[in-house]
Amino acid sequence: MKNRLPALTALALFGLALLPACRAEDAKPKLDLKLDPSALAESTGGRATSYADVLQPVQKTVVSVYSSKIVREQLQVPDFFRQFYGQLPERQSRQEGLGSGVIVSKNGYILTNNHVVAEADELKVSLNDGREFTAKLIGADPKTDVAVIKIEAEDLPFATLADSDKLRVGDLVFAVGNPLGVGQTVTMGIVSATGRDNLGLLADRGGYENFIQTDASINQGNSGGALVDAQGRLVGINTAILSGRGGSGNIGIGFAIPVNQAATVLTSLVETGTVQRGYLGVNIDELKPDVAEALGLKKDQRGVIITNLPKDSPAAKAGLERSDVVIAIEGQEVSTPQDLRNRVAARAPGSEVELRVLRDGKEKTIKAKLGALSAAQAATELLPGVSAKTLDTEARRQVGAPRDLEGVVITEVEEDSAYAERLSPGMVVVEVNREPVSDLESAQRLLKPGRNLLIVYVRGLFTPIAVSVK
């Protein structure tokens, strides 16, 4: 049956949420990515009257992704029916979803959205030339909404990846995909903004929001498709739109995952079967005007202040210190904690990043070698399967907590965690065993084997929750 999506009143993800991540092939696969690091302005001149020659090769790399799953549901009948006939059989139905994808290597690796393929029992890919293939899910990353699928074919046309960090507001872009199942469609617009975060699209999974905003028309079915620049290079993976009140159509506010972020996830999933993110190891907060003045900086100075860092963290080893103000990473300005978090997580573990910081009123350049976030999970784990962080300005705004509230906010609870039924993301733990909590380290220290009493702040109320620790 056709996939039906409800009318959206705010931000909407498109495509049927279909299949969890799965492991990569045993033999180490090969990626043959085509990269072009130049900026748009460095390699174009004159005014174009048609982009047909640029877009024709790109169209060959964009595919339609058809997903399907079997849904089982118990027949709803009156109780007296069950008395006579006992347990009735389940009714099965097939749900289908439609999205898009982009071929990024000649041997069949395709970038798309996690919500396009999540929970799918079967994936089919239709190429621009009419050929159809059964696709295999290589892996998916719900935190970025990126997924990688593969078809068994060789010498395929594949997209060239641009450097999305060089995108500027006003750059011309094209969205390519299969909206509403009408067939491959190209729409044109500009980059309306970069670095869009705090949209709530991935908030339920502690995700990394760092979207390109565009007015190129994006609709249902475009999810997973290509956002390309005026040279036909891939700059983003189309993901979501903002709709007007009561509507679900395009109003000129669409979002795409930057290709730099998508490519990092792609490489990690293909080569290791998991997603490995860069890890700097700092607690940070927004730089407020009064704090800036106290540090001898201008009141309107933008950046994030380091509030704490473990002594064995990559940040500490690189020479960063408490009260350092980070203003840029790899030449990209940093103005919010989310900026720094996204840019660090988008880089591979082991890579070196250049940070510009202000210390004692003077600017310094510090190079840090990133660790692996997966190896640092224990440092962010409050309880097994429950991740948390010190409540900072950004988190306080997200959960609607008072300014004077201190504690740790739960950022993620794994589905199979023993605490999944009692704790959820957005809860703020303010006391552990009758002792106030000021940061994650103090909360971890106060927990003890046996029964523990937590006081949590959620939706304006303080609630006691008892948990057992082994």
N, C-alpha and C positions, 0 to 999 in steps of 0.2 A: 504494500500500500504506500501511498505517497507520504513522505515525511511532512508533518505539519508542525509549524513553529508558531508559538503564540505571538500576538502583537507585542512589540517592545515599546516601553515608555522611556527607556534611557539607553544605556550602552548595550549593544547586542553583539554576541558572537554568532557567526554563521557557519553552518555545517552541522551534521548530526554528530554529537559527542560519542565517538565510537571506540578505540582499543588501547589498553595499557601498554607501557613500554615492554619490549621483549628483547632478548639478548641478540647480539650481533653474531654473524657466522663464525664458526670455529677458526677457519683459515683467515689470516689477517687480510682484510680487503684492501684494495688500492683506490685512492681518490685521485682523480685527475682534474683538479679545479683550474679554471682559467681566470686569472686575476688581472685587473687593470687598476693600479693605485692612483692614477692621475685624477685631478679634479675636473669637473665639467668645463669650467672656464679655460683650463689649460689646453684643451684639445678641440675646441669648436670655434668657428669664426663665421661671420656673416649671418644672415637671417634666412631660415629655412621656410619654404612654402609647402613642403610635404615631408612627412616622416615615414612614408611607405617603405623606402629602401632600408631604413633603420629598423623598422618594426617587423618586416617580413621574416628575417632570421629568428627574431625573438618569439614570434608566434609558433614556430615549429618546436620550441622548447617547453611551451606551456601545455599542460595536459588537463583532462577532466578526470576527477577521482570519484568513483561510485562506491559507496560503502553500504553494506547491508548486515543486519543482525536478526536473529530469531528471538522474538519476545514471547515469553510464556506467562500466561495469566490465568488465575483460577476463575472459573465461571461463577458469577454472582447469582445465587438462587435462594429462594426462601428456605428457612431452616427445616420445615416439614418435608421438603424435597430430600434433604440429606438423610432424614430419618428412614426414608424408604429405600433410597438408592445408595446411601453411604457417600464416600469421597468421590466426587465427580472428576473426570479427567481434565487436564489443563487445556486451555485453548492456545494455539500457537499462531503467531502472525509474523510476517516479515516486514521490518522497517527499513527503508532505504534513505540514504542521504547523498547529497551531491556537494562536491567541493572542487577545488583546482589544485594544481601542483606545478612545480618547475623542475625540469631535468637539469641537473648540475654536473653530471659526469657522463662520458660517452658510454659507460658500461651500465647505465640504468639507475643511478641513485637520484631520488626525487625529493625535494623539499616541499612540505605542506604544513598544515596546522594540526596540532594534536586533536583539537575538537572536531576535525573532519574525519579522523580515523579511529577515535577512541571507542573501545568496546565492540569494534566490528568483527563479525564472523568471516566476512569475505570482502576483499578489496579488488576492484577492477579499475584499470587505467585505460583511457582512450586517448590516443595521440592525435595530433592535428591532421596527420595524413590518413586517418581512418582506422589504423591498426589498433587492436585491443589486446591487453595483457592482464593476466592475474598478477597482482602485486603482493609482495611480502613486507610486513612491517619490520623494519630494522630496529627501531626504537623511538621513543617519544619522551618529551620533556614538558609536563604540564606547567611547570613554573615559568616557561617562556612561551608556551603554546606552539612549540616547534615539534614536528615529527619527520622522520625519514622513512621512506618506503623505497622498494627496489623492484624493478622488472628485469627479467632475463632477456636482455637484448644487447647487441654490440653496435658500435659506431653510430650512436644516436646523436642528434643535434643537442647541444647543451649550452646553457647560459654562461656569459662572462660576468663575474662578480666584481662590482665596483667597491670603492671604499666609502661606506655609508657615513663615516665620521666626517667626510668632507661635504656632505649635503648642506645647502644653505636655503633659508626661506626664500622662495621665489624661483628656485630651480624647477624646470619643466619636468614633469613625470607622466608616465602612462601606466594605467592599470590594465592587466591582461588576465582574463579568466573566462569562466562559463557562468555568467549570472543568470539565475532563474532557469537554467537549463536551455536557454535559447540558442546556445552555440557560442563558440569563442568570440569574445568581444573585446575591443580596445577602447578605453576612455582616456581623456587627457585632462590634466590639471597641473597644479604647482605644488611644491612643498609648502604647506601652510605653517608648519611648526616642526621642531625636532625635540626629542627628549621629553615627550609627554609622559607623565607618570601620575600616580595617585588617581587613576581613572576608575579603579575598582574592578577592572576586567579580570585580573588574576589574583585579587585580594584573598579569595577563599583558599588559595593554596600557597600563600606566602611568595607570590610570584615576583618576577623582575619586569616591571613595566618601563619601557623606554621607547615609546612608539614614535614613528614618523607620522605626522598628520598631513593629510592631503585632501584636496577637493575633487580629485579625479573620482568619478562615480564608481562606487563599490556597492554591490548588492549581494543577496543570498546566492551562494554558488561561487562567488569570487574568493571566498576564504581559501588560503593556501596558494593563490595565484601570484603572479609577478607584478611588482612595482618596478618599473625600469626608467632610466634617465633618457635624455635626448640622444644618447649614443647607443641606446639599446642594451645597456648594462644593467644587471639586476642590482637594485638598491634596497629592496625590501620584499617581505612576504605579506600580502594583504590579509588582514585578520578580522577587523571589526568596524562597525560604524556607530555613530551617535545619531539616534532618531529623535524626531519631535515627539511631543506628548501624544500618546495613543497611536503612534505610527511605527512602521517597521521599514520604511523605505529610505532611500538615500536623500540627505539634505545637504550634502557637500562637506561632511565631516567624517572622514574615514581614517583608519589607522593601519599601519603596517609595521611589522617587526624589522628593524634594521638588519641588512644582510650580514653585517659583521657579527652581530649577535647570533643570527641563525647559523652562520658558517662555523662558529665555535662549537655550537651544539652538534651540528652535523658531523664535524670531524671527530668529536669525542664519542658520539654514538657509533660511528662506523669503525673507529679504530679500537675502542675499548668496550663497547656495549653498554656503557653508562655515561652519565653526564658529569664531567669534572669541571668545577668552576674555580677561578682564581680566588685566593684568600689572602687578605692583608692583615687581619687580626687587630682591629681597632674598634673601640666604642666611640661613637661620634654624635654630635648634636649640632643643631642649627646655630650659626653665629648670630647672636642677638646684638642689637645696637649698643646696649649697656655693657655687654661683655667685650665687644670690640673696643669701646672706649677705654675700658679697664686694662686692655692689653696694649694700649697706646696706638690703636689703629683708628682709621676714619670710621665714623658712626655708620656709614652706609657700605662698609666693606662687606663683600660677599664671600662666602666660603663655609666650611664646616670645621668645627673645633674638635680635636681629639680629647676625649674625656678620660679614657683609660686604654691601656694596651698591655696584654700579658708579656712578661719579660722574654719569653721564648717565641713570640709571634714574629712573622716576617717583618712587620712594621718596626718592632723594637730592634731587630737585628740590623735593619737598614739605617737606624739612627733617628727614627721619629720619636717624639716625646709628647707627654701630656701638655695640653694647651697650645700645641702647634695648630695652626689654621691652614687647612688644605684648600688651595684656591684653584688648582688645576691638576689634571692627570693626563699624561701624554698629549699635552698642548690643548686639551679640552677643558674649558672652565667648569668648576664645580661650585654650585651655589646651594645645594640641598644635600642632606644625608643620602637621599635616594640616588642622586647623581653619582656619588662616589660608589655606593653599593652596586649599582648597575654596571658601571664601567669596570670595576674590579672583577665582578662575576663574569663579565663577558670575555675575559681574557683567560688563556689556558694556564693551568698550574705550571710553575717553572719559568714563566715568561717574566721579563724585567720591565718594570714600568717607571716612568719618570714623573715624580711628584713635585709640584711647586708649592712651597709652604711659607707661611709667615711666622717667624719666631723672634721675639724681642723687637718687633717692629721692622725686621729686615727680612727680605725674601731670600729663600734658600732653595736649591734644587737637590732633591734626594732621589736616588735610584733604589728601588726595592724589588727583590725577587719574590714573586708571589708563591704562596704555598697552595695546597689543594684544599678546597672547602670541605670535601668529603672526609679528609683526615682531621678536620677541625670540628666535626659535629659534636664531639663530647664537650667542647667548650661552650656550645650553645644549647646543650640539652639539660632541661630542668629535671625531667623524669624520662625513663625509657620511652622513646617514641614521641616525646613532647619537647619541642624546641621553643625557646623563649629568648627575649633580649631585654636589656634594661629599658624602662620606659623613658623615651626621649621626647623631644618636642614634636617630631613627626608622628610617632606612634600615639602620643597623647591626643593629637588632632584627629587621627584616624579613628580612635575608639571613643572620642568625645569625653575624655577624662578631664577633671579639673586641673588647673595649672599647678596647684600645690600637692597633687597626688604623686606619691612615689611608689615604686614597685617594679615588677617585671611583667611584660606583656607576652602572652603566649602567641607565637607566630605560626606554629604548625603542629598538628596532632596527626600522626600516622594512623591509617584506618585500622591496622592490626594492633595498635597500642592498647595495653590493658587499661589505659586511662581515657580512651576515646569516648566512653559514654558519660564521663563526668566533666572532662575539660574540653575546651574548644578555643580556636583562634579568636583573639580579641579580648579574652579575659585578662584582667590585670591582677596578679598575685601581690597583695599588699602586706600580708603577714604569713609567717610560717611558724607554727607552734607558739603562737602568742608573741612572737618577736617581729618587729617591723622589718620590712625588706626594702633595701635601697638600690640594690643592683643584683645582677644574675649570680655573681659570686657569693653574695651573702645568702641568697635563697638556697643555693646548692649546699652551702655549709650548714644551714639550719635543718635541712632534711635529715632524718635518722631512720634506721631500720625499724619496721613496725608501723603502727598507725601514726599519721601526721595530720594536723589540722591546718588547712589553708583558708585564709580569708581572701576572697576574690571580689573585685569590682567589675560588675557587668551591667550595662544598660542603666547606669545611675544608681544601682543598688549594691550593697555589700552582702555577700553570701558566704556562709561557712561550707567548706567541702572537705570531707575526710578521705584521705588516700593512704594506701598501704605501700610501703617500700621494702623490698627484700634486701 
